[in-house]
Amino acid sequence: MDECVDQPWQWRSGWRRWVFPSFWLVYLLQTVGGLGEHAEGVGFLVGIGALIAFAVIYVLGLPFGNSHRRTWRAVGAMVVLTAVETVFAREDAFVMCIFIAVLVMATGSRWSFPTVGVLAAVAVATPALIPAWHAGADWDMAISLPLVAFAMFGFFAIIRSARELAAARSEVVRLAAENERSRIARDLHDLLGHSLTTITVKAALAKRLAERDPARAAIEIGEVEALSRSALVDVRAAVAGYREVSLAGELATARHVLRSAGVDPHLPGAVDVVPAEHSELFGWAVREGVTNVVRHARAANCEITVGNTWVQIEDDGRGAVVGGTGTGLLGLGERVAACGGTLHHGPSSVGWTLRIDVPAVDR
């Protein structure tokens, strides 16, 4: 489908690529007139052939890509053809220098202006230096050739700027898409990892209670259903970019999840010391820390403490996260780095510690 969409633009670009530069070759009719005046027979045919070759090389040499080496080769060939053309069209051949100047300015090289100066000097002085031509210095070329060169310098500068802008826009689009994919992957991991861990714990509890306490098992299964629905809502909200995560809400959930997993929670009684600007980040930290405690720690106790610039989750489990640093911790690290903070996780004296420190909010 994308290829079908691109084809019209490619066709229009090719159309402009050939027709627009070819239109200005009409000025070479002056050289054709010189051939009609000064050459005949084979000389006239050779002059026309050289002029056609000149026009083809000019069009092919225009740097619509990035190959300036090809453009300079075209300039060299056009200079040779112009010298050949002077044999048959005499002073009228020097109008070809204007097209050479166009290609020279298209390269954007530091040699462009000196080269144009040499072309102008040759086009002006050569007719007067060859007595057989009976022509004086062509002062019109002293004006028209530099003016065309300056105009084309601005024209090709605009083309280069447009290319750079298009490339920058493409890069911005690519980075935006990459950042969005990373955000969705991070949020889905944080949301589903937490919810699925809780669902797994409650389902296992319900299985153990199915024979001993069917009524309690039914309650646990009901909570599993509610958690599943909540996880679905969270996923939709994360994809839409409107998720709401707060420290207070995550602490309330953490108490319930830890108790369901057989872990004794030790949570702060209030979170008023935490600025509102840090509430969401600390909430994500609590969610990731509690999820890892339930999944990996095999702990009996989990303590969560908060300050105005930090939050810490510590357990008395086996002191290691299976598999090293997981996707959740990497995603949490990205969130913390975006806020200018630091993330520390590793073994402690009693088990495992996850801690976040952020800069103080400037009031």
Backbone torsions as a table, in degrees:
resi	resn	phi	psi	omega
1	MET	NA	-41.0	180.0
2	ASP	-63.3	-37.3	-179.4
3	GLU	-64.6	-37.7	179.2
4	CYS	-65.9	-37.0	179.7
5	VAL	-67.8	-35.4	-175.3
6	ASP	-77.3	-22.6	-172.7
7	GLN	-59.9	-44.5	179.5
8	PRO	-58.7	-42.5	179.6
9	TRP	-65.1	-39.7	178.2
10	GLN	-62.9	-38.3	179.8
11	TRP	-66.6	-43.7	179.9
12	ARG	-64.7	-39.8	178.8
13	SER	-62.4	-42.8	178.3
14	GLY	-63.8	-37.9	179.0
15	TRP	-62.0	-47.8	178.4
16	ARG	-67.3	-34.1	-177.0
17	ARG	-56.9	-36.2	-174.9
18	TRP	-102.2	-42.0	-171.9
19	VAL	-74.4	-45.2	-175.3
20	PHE	-60.3	-51.6	178.4
21	PRO	-66.6	-32.0	-177.9
22	SER	-68.3	-27.5	-178.0
23	PHE	-58.3	-40.2	-174.8
24	TRP	-75.3	-8.3	176.5
25	LEU	-68.2	-6.4	177.5
26	VAL	-59.9	-25.5	179.7
27	TYR	-69.3	-13.6	175.6
28	LEU	-73.1	-4.7	175.4
29	LEU	-62.0	-25.3	175.3
30	GLN	-62.0	-40.6	178.1
31	THR	-68.0	-37.2	176.5
32	VAL	-60.9	-40.6	176.9
33	GLY	-62.6	-39.0	176.7
34	GLY	-63.6	-37.8	177.2
35	LEU	-63.9	-41.3	179.3
36	GLY	-64.9	-28.5	-177.8
37	GLU	-85.4	-35.6	-171.2
38	HIS	-112.3	-6.8	-177.0
39	ALA	-133.3	158.5	177.6
40	GLU	-154.7	159.9	177.5
41	GLY	63.6	-130.0	-177.8
42	VAL	-62.9	-38.0	179.7
43	GLY	-60.8	-39.9	177.9
44	PHE	-64.7	-43.4	-179.8
45	LEU	-65.5	-40.4	178.1
46	VAL	-64.0	-41.0	178.6
47	GLY	-62.8	-42.1	177.6
48	ILE	-64.3	-41.7	178.8
49	GLY	-62.3	-42.5	178.3
50	ALA	-64.4	-36.3	180.0
51	LEU	-68.4	-40.1	177.9
52	ILE	-64.7	-43.5	177.8
53	ALA	-61.5	-39.3	177.9
54	PHE	-60.0	-46.2	-178.3
55	ALA	-64.1	-41.0	-179.7
56	VAL	-65.6	-44.4	-179.9
57	ILE	-64.2	-37.4	178.5
58	TYR	-60.8	-48.6	-177.8
59	VAL	-65.8	-43.4	-179.7
60	LEU	-70.1	-25.1	-176.8
61	GLY	-84.4	-11.6	179.2
62	LEU	-60.2	129.2	-172.0
63	PRO	-82.2	70.5	173.9
64	PHE	-76.6	-14.9	170.9
65	GLY	-100.5	-146.8	-178.8
66	ASN	-116.4	12.8	-174.6
67	SER	-91.8	88.8	176.6
68	HIS	-74.4	-23.9	176.7
69	ARG	-62.2	-41.6	177.5
70	ARG	-62.8	-38.2	-179.9
71	THR	-64.5	-42.4	178.9
72	TRP	-66.5	-34.3	175.1
73	ARG	-64.0	-39.8	177.6
74	ALA	-63.8	-40.1	178.1
75	VAL	-60.1	-44.8	179.1
76	GLY	-60.2	-44.6	179.7
77	ALA	-64.9	-38.3	-179.8
78	MET	-68.6	-34.6	176.4
79	VAL	-63.0	-43.7	179.0
80	VAL	-62.1	-45.2	-179.2
81	LEU	-65.4	-35.3	176.8
82	THR	-64.6	-41.7	177.4
83	ALA	-61.9	-40.4	177.9
84	VAL	-64.6	-40.6	-176.5
85	GLU	-65.7	-29.9	179.9
86	THR	-63.5	-24.2	178.4
87	VAL	-65.9	-31.7	-173.9
88	PHE	-105.9	-36.8	-177.4
89	ALA	-103.6	-5.3	178.7
90	ARG	56.8	-132.8	-173.0
91	GLU	-64.5	-22.0	179.1
92	ASP	-70.5	-12.7	178.3
93	ALA	-74.0	-19.2	-173.3
94	PHE	-75.2	-9.4	172.2
95	VAL	-62.2	-21.7	177.8
96	MET	-65.3	-21.7	179.1
97	CYS	-63.9	-26.7	178.3
98	ILE	-62.8	-41.3	-179.6
99	PHE	-71.4	-32.5	174.7
100	ILE	-64.5	-41.0	179.0
101	ALA	-62.4	-35.3	178.2
102	VAL	-60.2	-47.5	-179.5
103	LEU	-67.0	-37.4	179.2
104	VAL	-61.8	-44.3	-180.0
105	MET	-69.1	-26.7	-179.8
106	ALA	-66.6	-25.3	-178.8
107	THR	-72.2	-24.9	-177.9
108	GLY	67.8	20.2	-177.4
109	SER	-79.3	157.8	176.1
110	ARG	-68.3	-15.5	178.4
111	TRP	-89.6	0.3	-174.5
112	SER	-62.0	-53.4	-177.0
113	PHE	-65.3	-44.3	175.3
114	PRO	-59.0	-38.8	179.6
115	THR	-64.8	-41.7	177.5
116	VAL	-63.5	-38.5	177.2
117	GLY	-61.1	-41.7	178.2
118	VAL	-65.2	-43.4	178.9
119	LEU	-59.4	-44.1	-179.7
120	ALA	-63.6	-42.2	-180.0
121	ALA	-63.1	-42.3	179.4
122	VAL	-65.1	-44.1	-178.0
123	ALA	-66.1	-32.6	-179.0
124	VAL	-78.9	-45.8	-169.1
125	ALA	-87.6	-32.1	-172.3
126	THR	-58.6	-44.8	-179.9
127	PRO	-57.0	-34.8	180.0
128	ALA	-76.9	-20.9	-177.3
129	LEU	-86.6	-9.5	-179.7
130	ILE	-111.2	101.1	-174.8
131	PRO	-59.1	-32.8	-176.8
132	ALA	-64.0	-21.3	-178.7
133	TRP	-79.6	-21.7	-178.3
134	HIS	54.7	44.3	179.6
135	ALA	-130.6	148.3	177.4
136	GLY	-92.1	-174.6	178.5
137	ALA	-63.3	136.6	-178.9
138	ASP	-91.1	86.3	-176.1
139	TRP	-73.0	-17.2	176.1
140	ASP	-61.6	-37.1	179.3
141	MET	-67.8	-25.8	178.1
142	ALA	-66.1	-21.4	179.6
143	ILE	-101.5	-50.6	-172.9
144	SER	-66.7	-40.9	-176.5
145	LEU	-66.1	-48.9	176.3
146	PRO	-61.9	-36.7	179.3
147	LEU	-63.3	-44.7	177.4
148	VAL	-61.7	-40.6	-179.2
149	ALA	-62.3	-45.1	178.9
150	PHE	-63.7	-41.8	179.6
151	ALA	-61.8	-43.2	-179.1
152	MET	-71.6	-28.7	174.9
153	PHE	-60.3	-46.0	177.4
154	GLY	-66.3	-38.7	-179.3
155	PHE	-62.0	-48.6	-178.8
156	PHE	-72.4	-26.3	174.2
157	ALA	-65.0	-39.6	177.1
158	ILE	-64.2	-41.0	179.0
159	ILE	-62.4	-43.4	179.7
160	ARG	-64.2	-40.2	178.8
161	SER	-64.7	-39.1	179.0
162	ALA	-65.0	-39.3	177.2
163	ARG	-63.3	-45.4	-179.6
164	GLU	-63.3	-39.2	178.6
165	LEU	-65.2	-42.6	178.3
166	ALA	-62.5	-41.6	178.3
167	ALA	-64.8	-40.3	179.1
168	ALA	-65.3	-41.2	178.2
169	ARG	-63.0	-42.7	178.3
170	SER	-61.2	-40.3	179.0
171	GLU	-66.6	-39.4	177.9
172	VAL	-63.0	-43.4	178.3
173	VAL	-62.0	-42.7	-179.4
174	ARG	-64.0	-44.3	180.0
175	LEU	-66.2	-38.9	178.6
176	ALA	-63.1	-42.9	178.1
177	ALA	-64.5	-40.3	178.9
178	GLU	-64.8	-42.5	178.0
179	ASN	-64.5	-38.4	179.5
180	GLU	-66.8	-40.9	177.2
181	ARG	-63.1	-40.4	178.8
182	SER	-64.8	-40.8	179.8
183	ARG	-62.9	-45.4	-178.6
184	ILE	-65.0	-43.4	179.2
185	ALA	-61.5	-43.2	-179.8
186	ARG	-64.9	-45.9	-177.8
187	ASP	-67.1	-40.8	179.4
188	LEU	-64.0	-39.5	177.9
189	HIS	-63.2	-47.4	-178.3
190	ASP	-63.1	-42.1	-177.9
191	LEU	-73.2	-51.4	-176.6
192	LEU	-72.2	-36.5	178.9
193	GLY	-58.8	-45.1	179.7
194	HIS	-66.5	-50.0	-175.8
195	SER	-66.1	-43.3	-178.6
196	LEU	-68.1	-32.6	175.3
197	THR	-62.8	-45.2	178.7
198	THR	-63.1	-42.5	179.6
199	ILE	-62.5	-41.9	179.3
200	THR	-61.9	-44.3	-179.7
201	VAL	-62.9	-45.3	-178.0
202	LYS	-69.5	-36.0	177.4
203	ALA	-64.7	-40.6	177.4
204	ALA	-64.4	-39.0	178.2
205	LEU	-65.0	-42.6	179.4
206	ALA	-62.9	-36.4	179.0
207	LYS	-63.8	-41.8	179.4
208	ARG	-68.4	-30.7	-177.1
209	LEU	-88.2	-7.5	-172.7
210	ALA	-56.4	-40.2	-178.1
211	GLU	-90.2	-36.8	-175.5
212	ARG	-80.6	-39.3	-175.1
213	ASP	-144.0	78.6	-177.3
214	PRO	-56.9	-36.1	-178.7
215	ALA	-65.1	-44.2	177.9
216	ARG	-66.5	-37.7	177.9
217	ALA	-62.1	-40.8	178.5
218	ALA	-62.6	-38.6	177.7
219	ILE	-62.6	-44.2	-179.7
220	GLU	-63.8	-41.1	178.5
221	ILE	-63.8	-38.1	176.5
222	GLY	-61.5	-39.3	178.4
223	GLU	-69.2	-34.1	175.1
224	VAL	-61.1	-43.6	178.1
225	GLU	-61.7	-43.5	179.8
226	ALA	-63.5	-40.4	178.4
227	LEU	-65.2	-38.4	178.4
228	SER	-62.4	-44.2	177.9
229	ARG	-63.7	-40.9	178.9
230	SER	-63.9	-39.7	178.8
231	ALA	-63.7	-38.5	178.2
232	LEU	-63.5	-41.9	177.4
233	VAL	-63.3	-42.2	179.8
234	ASP	-62.5	-41.1	179.7
235	VAL	-63.4	-45.0	178.8
236	ARG	-62.5	-40.5	179.2
237	ALA	-66.2	-38.4	-179.8
238	ALA	-66.0	-41.7	178.9
239	VAL	-64.8	-38.4	179.1
240	ALA	-76.1	-15.5	178.5
241	GLY	85.3	18.7	-177.1
242	TYR	-119.7	33.5	-178.5
243	ARG	-69.5	148.5	177.9
244	GLU	-121.6	109.7	177.9
245	VAL	-123.8	130.8	179.0
246	SER	-135.3	156.8	-179.6
247	LEU	-63.9	-45.3	-178.3
248	ALA	-61.2	-44.2	-179.5
249	GLY	-65.0	-40.2	-179.4
250	GLU	-69.9	-33.0	176.3
251	LEU	-66.2	-40.0	178.2
252	ALA	-64.1	-41.9	177.8
253	THR	-67.1	-39.8	-179.0
254	ALA	-60.5	-40.4	179.6
255	ARG	-58.3	-45.4	-178.1
256	HIS	-67.4	-44.1	-177.4
257	VAL	-66.1	-44.0	-178.6
258	LEU	-63.6	-42.8	179.2
259	ARG	-64.6	-38.3	178.6
260	SER	-64.1	-30.4	179.7
261	ALA	-87.8	3.1	179.7
262	GLY	80.5	21.1	179.1
263	VAL	-107.6	133.0	-179.3
264	ASP	-80.8	115.1	-178.2
265	PRO	-84.3	138.8	172.9
266	HIS	-123.2	99.6	-171.1
267	LEU	-115.4	155.2	177.8
268	PRO	-67.8	146.1	-179.6
269	GLY	-75.2	-25.8	-178.7
270	ALA	-148.0	155.1	179.7
271	VAL	-124.7	26.0	-178.5
272	ASP	-64.5	-24.7	-177.1
273	VAL	-72.2	-16.0	-176.7
274	VAL	-86.9	122.4	177.1
275	PRO	-60.8	151.2	-179.7
276	ALA	-60.1	-30.3	-179.3
277	GLU	-64.2	-24.7	-178.2
278	HIS	-101.2	-2.8	-173.3
279	SER	-61.6	-45.0	-177.7
280	GLU	-66.6	-45.7	-179.3
281	LEU	-61.6	-44.7	179.0
282	PHE	-64.9	-33.9	176.4
283	GLY	-62.5	-43.4	176.6
284	TRP	-62.7	-38.0	179.8
285	ALA	-64.4	-44.6	178.6
286	VAL	-62.5	-42.4	-179.7
287	ARG	-61.8	-47.2	-179.5
288	GLU	-66.7	-42.6	-178.7
289	GLY	-64.0	-45.0	-179.9
290	VAL	-66.1	-39.0	177.8
291	THR	-59.5	-43.6	179.0
292	ASN	-68.1	-35.0	177.2
293	VAL	-62.2	-46.4	-178.0
294	VAL	-68.0	-37.5	-176.4
295	ARG	-75.8	-45.1	-163.8
296	HIS	-118.7	-26.5	-163.8
297	ALA	-76.3	-32.7	-172.1
298	ARG	53.3	45.9	-175.7
299	ALA	-93.3	160.9	173.5
300	ALA	-100.4	-25.6	-177.8
301	ASN	-137.1	148.5	175.2
302	CYS	-139.9	125.1	-178.9
303	GLU	-115.6	129.5	177.5
304	ILE	-116.8	125.0	178.7
305	THR	-127.8	149.1	-177.5
306	VAL	-134.9	153.2	171.6
307	GLY	-135.3	-176.2	-178.3
308	ASN	-71.1	-19.7	179.9
309	THR	-129.1	13.2	-177.5
310	TRP	-154.5	158.7	172.4
311	VAL	-143.8	141.6	-177.1
312	GLN	-136.5	135.3	175.3
313	ILE	-120.4	120.1	-176.9
314	GLU	-130.4	137.3	177.9
315	ASP	-127.8	168.1	179.5
316	ASP	-110.0	34.9	-178.7
317	GLY	-84.0	-152.9	-171.8
318	ARG	-79.8	-5.4	169.4
319	GLY	78.5	30.2	176.3
320	ALA	-157.1	147.1	173.5
321	VAL	-99.3	123.2	-177.4
322	VAL	-61.8	132.8	177.2
323	GLY	83.9	7.8	178.9
324	GLY	78.3	-154.9	-178.9
325	THR	-73.2	118.4	-177.5
326	GLY	-89.9	-178.8	-178.7
327	THR	-62.1	-37.0	-179.1
328	GLY	-62.0	-44.7	178.8
329	LEU	-67.4	-35.6	176.5
330	LEU	-64.3	-43.8	177.6
331	GLY	-63.8	-40.4	177.6
332	LEU	-64.3	-38.9	177.4
333	GLY	-60.8	-37.5	177.5
334	GLU	-64.7	-41.3	178.4
335	ARG	-63.0	-44.3	-177.9
336	VAL	-65.5	-43.0	179.9
337	ALA	-62.2	-36.3	179.2
338	ALA	-64.1	-25.7	178.0
339	CYS	-93.7	2.9	179.9
340	GLY	78.7	17.5	-178.4
341	GLY	-101.4	-171.7	179.5
342	THR	-130.3	147.9	179.3
343	LEU	-118.6	129.8	175.7
344	HIS	-125.6	133.0	173.8
345	HIS	-146.3	139.1	-179.3
346	GLY	169.0	178.8	-179.2
347	PRO	-63.5	147.2	175.3
348	SER	-124.2	-175.1	-178.5
349	SER	-67.2	-23.7	-178.0
350	VAL	-111.4	-19.6	-177.9
351	GLY	177.1	-99.3	-176.3
352	TRP	-140.7	141.8	-177.6
353	THR	-128.7	135.1	171.1
354	LEU	-121.6	123.7	-175.8
355	ARG	-137.7	141.3	176.5
356	ILE	-123.4	133.7	173.2
357	ASP	-123.5	132.6	-179.1
358	VAL	-128.1	158.6	176.9
359	PRO	-65.1	150.9	178.2
360	ALA	-66.6	145.6	178.8
361	VAL	-77.8	128.7	-179.5
362	ASP	-79.6	114.5	-179.9
363	ARG	-91.5	NA	NA
